[in-house]
Amino acid sequence: MSLRTYQIATRQRDQMADITSMVREAVRESGVREGYAIVYCPHTTAGIAINENADPDVVRDVLRRLDELYPWEHPADRHAEGNTAAHLKAIQTGTSQTVLIHEGKPVLGTWQGIYFCEFDGPRTRTFYVKTIQG
């Protein structure tokens, strides 16, 4: 078992940053051959998602549709920081994803990638990858 800590600098208020290579690195360096990896985000305005990483239009469409569901400015929002939409988007995506490890590699579908989802950037953020044998 091992725990890796990563820093990521986001560049936009809403951004899905592909972190698949960092997760692969964490799995490789852990030495776990069979088990799972948990990718975890400790922030209330960011999340972790697994989705298509072949067509960049998917990421653009997802971010656009999340903006439609949770507009940045809403007359009923009372949160003093003004980032209620970011909190809602983070709740929607979730704080973590579990990825199976087989033969020392993360098990992902042909088109899948792992994303750090920023909803209140730009910022420097942290995420963790915990690998577990078994």
CYANA upper distance limits for C-alpha pairs under 8 A (distance plus 0.5 A):
  1 MET  CA     30 SER  CA      7.32
  1 MET  CA     32 VAL  CA      7.77
  1 MET  CA    130 LYS  CA      7.68
  1 MET  CA    131 THR  CA      5.83
  1 MET  CA    132 ILE  CA      5.25
  1 MET  CA    133 GLN  CA      6.70
  2 SER  CA     30 SER  CA      6.42
  2 SER  CA    130 LYS  CA      6.22
  2 SER  CA    131 THR  CA      5.97
  2 SER  CA    132 ILE  CA      7.64
  3 LEU  CA    128 TYR  CA      7.29
  3 LEU  CA    129 VAL  CA      6.21
  3 LEU  CA    130 LYS  CA      4.93
  3 LEU  CA    131 THR  CA      7.08
  4 ARG  CA     26 ALA  CA      6.97
  4 ARG  CA    128 TYR  CA      6.10
  4 ARG  CA    129 VAL  CA      5.67
  4 ARG  CA    130 LYS  CA      6.93
  5 THR  CA    126 THR  CA      7.45
  5 THR  CA    127 PHE  CA      6.55
  5 THR  CA    128 TYR  CA      5.19
  5 THR  CA    129 VAL  CA      7.15
  6 TYR  CA    126 THR  CA      6.08
  6 TYR  CA    127 PHE  CA      5.89
  6 TYR  CA    128 TYR  CA      6.64
  7 GLN  CA    124 THR  CA      7.23
  7 GLN  CA    125 ARG  CA      6.06
  7 GLN  CA    126 THR  CA      5.08
  7 GLN  CA    127 PHE  CA      7.10
  8 ILE  CA    124 THR  CA      6.14
  8 ILE  CA    125 ARG  CA      5.69
  8 ILE  CA    126 THR  CA      6.73
  8 ILE  CA    127 PHE  CA      8.39
  9 ALA  CA    122 PRO  CA      7.72
  9 ALA  CA    123 ARG  CA      6.28
  9 ALA  CA    124 THR  CA      4.78
  9 ALA  CA    125 ARG  CA      6.69
 10 THR  CA     15 GLN  CA      7.63
 10 THR  CA     17 ALA  CA      8.13
 10 THR  CA    118 GLU  CA      7.50
 10 THR  CA    121 GLY  CA      6.73
 10 THR  CA    122 PRO  CA      5.43
 10 THR  CA    123 ARG  CA      5.92
 10 THR  CA    124 THR  CA      6.77
 10 THR  CA    125 ARG  CA      8.01
 11 ARG  CA     15 GLN  CA      8.01
 11 ARG  CA    121 GLY  CA      7.17
 11 ARG  CA    122 PRO  CA      5.19
 11 ARG  CA    123 ARG  CA      7.67
 12 GLN  CA    118 GLU  CA      8.35
 12 GLN  CA    121 GLY  CA      5.83
 12 GLN  CA    122 PRO  CA      5.34
 13 ARG  CA    118 GLU  CA      7.28
 13 ARG  CA    119 PHE  CA      6.10
 13 ARG  CA    120 ASP  CA      5.38
 13 ARG  CA    121 GLY  CA      4.40
 13 ARG  CA    122 PRO  CA      5.89
 14 ASP  CA     63 LEU  CA      7.42
 14 ASP  CA    117 CYS  CA      7.94
 14 ASP  CA    118 GLU  CA      5.81
 14 ASP  CA    119 PHE  CA      4.97
 14 ASP  CA    120 ASP  CA      6.95
 14 ASP  CA    121 GLY  CA      7.03
 15 GLN  CA     63 LEU  CA      7.94
 15 GLN  CA    117 CYS  CA      6.33
 15 GLN  CA    118 GLU  CA      5.51
 15 GLN  CA    119 PHE  CA      7.18
 15 GLN  CA    121 GLY  CA      8.47
 16 MET  CA     59 VAL  CA      7.22
 16 MET  CA     63 LEU  CA      8.49
 16 MET  CA    115 TYR  CA      6.17
 16 MET  CA    116 PHE  CA      6.13
 16 MET  CA    117 CYS  CA      4.97
 16 MET  CA    118 GLU  CA      6.70
 17 ALA  CA    115 TYR  CA      5.77
 17 ALA  CA    116 PHE  CA      5.61
 17 ALA  CA    117 CYS  CA      6.91
 17 ALA  CA    118 GLU  CA      8.29
 18 ASP  CA     53 ASN  CA      8.24
 18 ASP  CA    113 GLY  CA      7.19
 18 ASP  CA    114 ILE  CA      6.36
 18 ASP  CA    115 TYR  CA      5.08
 18 ASP  CA    116 PHE  CA      7.00
 19 ILE  CA     23 VAL  CA      6.92
 19 ILE  CA    113 GLY  CA      8.15
 19 ILE  CA    114 ILE  CA      6.09
 19 ILE  CA    115 TYR  CA      5.93
 19 ILE  CA    116 PHE  CA      6.91
 20 THR  CA     24 ARG  CA      6.70
 20 THR  CA    113 GLY  CA      6.09
 20 THR  CA    114 ILE  CA      5.34
 20 THR  CA    115 TYR  CA      7.52
 21 SER  CA     25 GLU  CA      6.62
 22 MET  CA     26 ALA  CA      6.72
 23 VAL  CA     27 VAL  CA      6.72
 23 VAL  CA     39 VAL  CA      8.22
 23 VAL  CA    106 PRO  CA      8.39
 23 VAL  CA    114 ILE  CA      8.47
 23 VAL  CA    129 VAL  CA      7.23
 24 ARG  CA     28 ARG  CA      6.59
 24 ARG  CA    105 LYS  CA      7.19
 24 ARG  CA    106 PRO  CA      6.90
 25 GLU  CA     29 GLU  CA      6.53
 26 ALA  CA     30 SER  CA      6.51
 26 ALA  CA    129 VAL  CA      7.19
 26 ALA  CA    131 THR  CA      8.27
 27 VAL  CA     31 GLY  CA      7.27
 27 VAL  CA     32 VAL  CA      7.08
 27 VAL  CA     37 ALA  CA      7.77
 27 VAL  CA    101 ILE  CA      8.24
 27 VAL  CA    104 GLY  CA      7.28
 27 VAL  CA    105 LYS  CA      7.02
 27 VAL  CA    106 PRO  CA      7.56
 27 VAL  CA    131 THR  CA      7.03
 28 ARG  CA     32 VAL  CA      7.82
 28 ARG  CA    104 GLY  CA      6.77
 28 ARG  CA    105 LYS  CA      7.37
 30 SER  CA    131 THR  CA      7.26
 31 GLY  CA    104 GLY  CA      7.44
 32 VAL  CA    101 ILE  CA      8.04
 32 VAL  CA    104 GLY  CA      6.33
 32 VAL  CA    131 THR  CA      7.45
 32 VAL  CA    132 ILE  CA      7.43
 32 VAL  CA    133 GLN  CA      6.06
 33 ARG  CA    101 ILE  CA      7.15
 33 ARG  CA    102 HIS  CA      6.50
 33 ARG  CA    103 GLU  CA      5.37
 33 ARG  CA    104 GLY  CA      4.43
 33 ARG  CA    105 LYS  CA      7.80
 33 ARG  CA    133 GLN  CA      7.70
 34 GLU  CA    100 LEU  CA      8.41
 34 GLU  CA    101 ILE  CA      5.75
 34 GLU  CA    102 HIS  CA      5.35
 34 GLU  CA    103 GLU  CA      6.51
 34 GLU  CA    104 GLY  CA      6.91
 34 GLU  CA    133 GLN  CA      6.39
 34 GLU  CA    134 GLY  CA      6.34
 35 GLY  CA    100 LEU  CA      6.57
 35 GLY  CA    101 ILE  CA      5.46
 35 GLY  CA    102 HIS  CA      7.33
 35 GLY  CA    131 THR  CA      7.91
 35 GLY  CA    132 ILE  CA      6.06
 35 GLY  CA    133 GLN  CA      4.95
 35 GLY  CA    134 GLY  CA      4.91
 36 TYR  CA     98 THR  CA      7.29
 36 TYR  CA     99 VAL  CA      6.05
 36 TYR  CA    100 LEU  CA      4.78
 36 TYR  CA    101 ILE  CA      5.31
 36 TYR  CA    106 PRO  CA      8.31
 36 TYR  CA    131 THR  CA      6.31
 36 TYR  CA    132 ILE  CA      5.93
 36 TYR  CA    133 GLN  CA      7.26
 36 TYR  CA    134 GLY  CA      7.96
 37 ALA  CA     98 THR  CA      6.23
 37 ALA  CA     99 VAL  CA      5.66
 37 ALA  CA    100 LEU  CA      6.83
 37 ALA  CA    101 ILE  CA      7.31
 37 ALA  CA    106 PRO  CA      8.24
 37 ALA  CA    129 VAL  CA      6.89
 37 ALA  CA    130 LYS  CA      5.90
 37 ALA  CA    131 THR  CA      4.77
 37 ALA  CA    132 ILE  CA      6.72
 38 ILE  CA     96 SER  CA      7.27
 38 ILE  CA     97 GLN  CA      6.33
 38 ILE  CA     98 THR  CA      5.03
 38 ILE  CA     99 VAL  CA      6.85
 38 ILE  CA    128 TYR  CA      8.34
 38 ILE  CA    129 VAL  CA      6.10
 38 ILE  CA    130 LYS  CA      5.63
 38 ILE  CA    131 THR  CA      6.98
 39 VAL  CA     48 ILE  CA      7.73
 39 VAL  CA     96 SER  CA      5.85
 39 VAL  CA     97 GLN  CA      5.84
 39 VAL  CA     98 THR  CA      6.87
 39 VAL  CA     99 VAL  CA      8.35
 39 VAL  CA    127 PHE  CA      7.64
 39 VAL  CA    128 TYR  CA      6.19
 39 VAL  CA    129 VAL  CA      5.11
 39 VAL  CA    130 LYS  CA      7.12
 40 TYR  CA     48 ILE  CA      7.42
 40 TYR  CA     95 THR  CA      6.31
 40 TYR  CA     96 SER  CA      4.84
 40 TYR  CA     97 GLN  CA      7.31
 40 TYR  CA    127 PHE  CA      6.15
 40 TYR  CA    128 TYR  CA      5.63
 40 TYR  CA    129 VAL  CA      6.94
 41 CYS  CA     46 ALA  CA      7.53
 41 CYS  CA     47 GLY  CA      6.34
 41 CYS  CA     48 ILE  CA      7.02
 41 CYS  CA     95 THR  CA      5.65
 41 CYS  CA     96 SER  CA      6.67
 41 CYS  CA    126 THR  CA      7.28
 41 CYS  CA    127 PHE  CA      5.20
 41 CYS  CA    128 TYR  CA      7.08
 42 PRO  CA     95 THR  CA      7.50
 42 PRO  CA    126 THR  CA      7.67
 42 PRO  CA    127 PHE  CA      7.18
 43 HIS  CA     47 GLY  CA      7.82
 43 HIS  CA     95 THR  CA      8.20
 43 HIS  CA    125 ARG  CA      8.45
 44 THR  CA     87 HIS  CA      6.49
 44 THR  CA     90 ALA  CA      6.95
 44 THR  CA     91 ILE  CA      8.45
 45 THR  CA     86 ALA  CA      5.52
 45 THR  CA     87 HIS  CA      5.27
 45 THR  CA     88 LEU  CA      8.38
 45 THR  CA     89 LYS  CA      7.84
 45 THR  CA     90 ALA  CA      5.72
 45 THR  CA    118 GLU  CA      7.47
 45 THR  CA    119 PHE  CA      6.15
 45 THR  CA    120 ASP  CA      6.46
 46 ALA  CA     86 ALA  CA      7.82
 46 ALA  CA     87 HIS  CA      8.13
 46 ALA  CA     89 LYS  CA      8.14
 46 ALA  CA     90 ALA  CA      5.46
 46 ALA  CA     95 THR  CA      7.91
 46 ALA  CA    116 PHE  CA      7.86
 46 ALA  CA    117 CYS  CA      5.90
 46 ALA  CA    118 GLU  CA      5.21
 46 ALA  CA    119 PHE  CA      6.01
 46 ALA  CA    120 ASP  CA      7.76
 47 GLY  CA     90 ALA  CA      5.64
 47 GLY  CA     91 ILE  CA      8.19
 47 GLY  CA     93 THR  CA      6.12
 47 GLY  CA     94 GLY  CA      5.85
 47 GLY  CA     95 THR  CA      5.23
 47 GLY  CA     96 SER  CA      7.38
 47 GLY  CA    116 PHE  CA      6.55
 47 GLY  CA    117 CYS  CA      5.45
 47 GLY  CA    118 GLU  CA      7.29
 48 ILE  CA     93 THR  CA      6.88
 48 ILE  CA     94 GLY  CA      6.72
 48 ILE  CA     95 THR  CA      6.14
 48 ILE  CA     96 SER  CA      5.82
 48 ILE  CA     97 GLN  CA      6.84
 48 ILE  CA    114 ILE  CA      7.77
 48 ILE  CA    115 TYR  CA      6.16
 48 ILE  CA    116 PHE  CA      5.39
 48 ILE  CA    117 CYS  CA      6.21
 49 ALA  CA     93 THR  CA      6.60
 49 ALA  CA     94 GLY  CA      7.91
 49 ALA  CA     96 SER  CA      7.97
 49 ALA  CA     97 GLN  CA      7.13
 49 ALA  CA    114 ILE  CA      6.38
 49 ALA  CA    115 TYR  CA      5.65
 49 ALA  CA    116 PHE  CA      7.20
 49 ALA  CA    117 CYS  CA      7.45
 50 ILE  CA     97 GLN  CA      7.88
 50 ILE  CA    112 GLN  CA      6.90
 50 ILE  CA    113 GLY  CA      6.11
 50 ILE  CA    114 ILE  CA      5.07
 50 ILE  CA    115 TYR  CA      6.59
 51 ASN  CA    111 TRP  CA      8.14
 51 ASN  CA    112 GLN  CA      5.62
 51 ASN  CA    113 GLY  CA      6.09
 51 ASN  CA    114 ILE  CA      7.16
 51 ASN  CA    115 TYR  CA      8.09
 52 GLU  CA     58 VAL  CA      7.39
 52 GLU  CA     59 VAL  CA      8.44
 52 GLU  CA    111 TRP  CA      5.57
 52 GLU  CA    112 GLN  CA      5.04
 52 GLU  CA    113 GLY  CA      6.36
 53 ASN  CA     58 VAL  CA      8.30
 53 ASN  CA     59 VAL  CA      8.40
 53 ASN  CA    111 TRP  CA      6.31
 53 ASN  CA    112 GLN  CA      6.10
 53 ASN  CA    113 GLY  CA      5.58
 54 ALA  CA    111 TRP  CA      6.28
 54 ALA  CA    112 GLN  CA      8.24
 55 ASP  CA     59 VAL  CA      8.30
 56 PRO  CA     60 ARG  CA      7.08
 57 ASP  CA     61 ASP  CA      6.43
 58 VAL  CA     62 VAL  CA      6.56
 59 VAL  CA     63 LEU  CA      6.71
 60 ARG  CA     64 ARG  CA      6.61
 61 ASP  CA     65 ARG  CA      6.54
 62 VAL  CA     66 LEU  CA      6.62
 63 LEU  CA     67 ASP  CA      6.73
 64 ARG  CA     68 GLU  CA      6.88
 65 ARG  CA     69 LEU  CA      6.81
 66 LEU  CA     70 TYR  CA      6.37
 66 LEU  CA     71 PRO  CA      8.37
 66 LEU  CA     89 LYS  CA      7.28
 67 ASP  CA     71 PRO  CA      5.46
 67 ASP  CA     72 TRP  CA      7.60
 70 TYR  CA     85 ALA  CA      5.67
 70 TYR  CA     88 LEU  CA      7.43
 70 TYR  CA     89 LYS  CA      7.53
 71 PRO  CA     85 ALA  CA      6.59
 72 TRP  CA     83 ASN  CA      7.43
 72 TRP  CA     84 THR  CA      7.86
 72 TRP  CA     85 ALA  CA      5.71
 72 TRP  CA     86 ALA  CA      8.13
 73 GLU  CA     77 ASP  CA      8.16
 73 GLU  CA     82 GLY  CA      8.21
 73 GLU  CA     85 ALA  CA      8.16
 77 ASP  CA     82 GLY  CA      8.09
 77 ASP  CA     84 THR  CA      7.23
 78 ARG  CA     82 GLY  CA      8.09
 79 HIS  CA     83 ASN  CA      7.58
 79 HIS  CA     84 THR  CA      6.73
 83 ASN  CA     87 HIS  CA      7.24
 83 ASN  CA    120 ASP  CA      7.63
 84 THR  CA     88 LEU  CA      6.80
 85 ALA  CA     89 LYS  CA      6.65
 85 ALA  CA    119 PHE  CA      8.46
 86 ALA  CA     90 ALA  CA      6.66
 86 ALA  CA    119 PHE  CA      5.30
 86 ALA  CA    120 ASP  CA      6.20
 87 HIS  CA     91 ILE  CA      6.74
 87 HIS  CA    119 PHE  CA      8.27
 88 LEU  CA     92 GLN  CA      6.72
 89 LYS  CA     93 THR  CA      6.83
 89 LYS  CA    119 PHE  CA      7.34
 90 ALA  CA     94 GLY  CA      6.33
 90 ALA  CA     95 THR  CA      7.70
 90 ALA  CA    117 CYS  CA      8.30
 90 ALA  CA    119 PHE  CA      7.59
 91 ILE  CA     95 THR  CA      8.05
 93 THR  CA    117 CYS  CA      8.36
 99 VAL  CA    106 PRO  CA      6.73
 99 VAL  CA    107 VAL  CA      6.96
 99 VAL  CA    108 LEU  CA      8.10
100 LEU  CA    106 PRO  CA      6.28
100 LEU  CA    107 VAL  CA      5.83
101 ILE  CA    105 LYS  CA      5.78
101 ILE  CA    106 PRO  CA      5.02
101 ILE  CA    107 VAL  CA      6.19
102 HIS  CA    106 PRO  CA      6.97
102 HIS  CA    107 VAL  CA      6.92
108 LEU  CA    112 GLN  CA      6.28
108 LEU  CA    113 GLY  CA      7.79
118 GLU  CA    122 PRO  CA      8.44
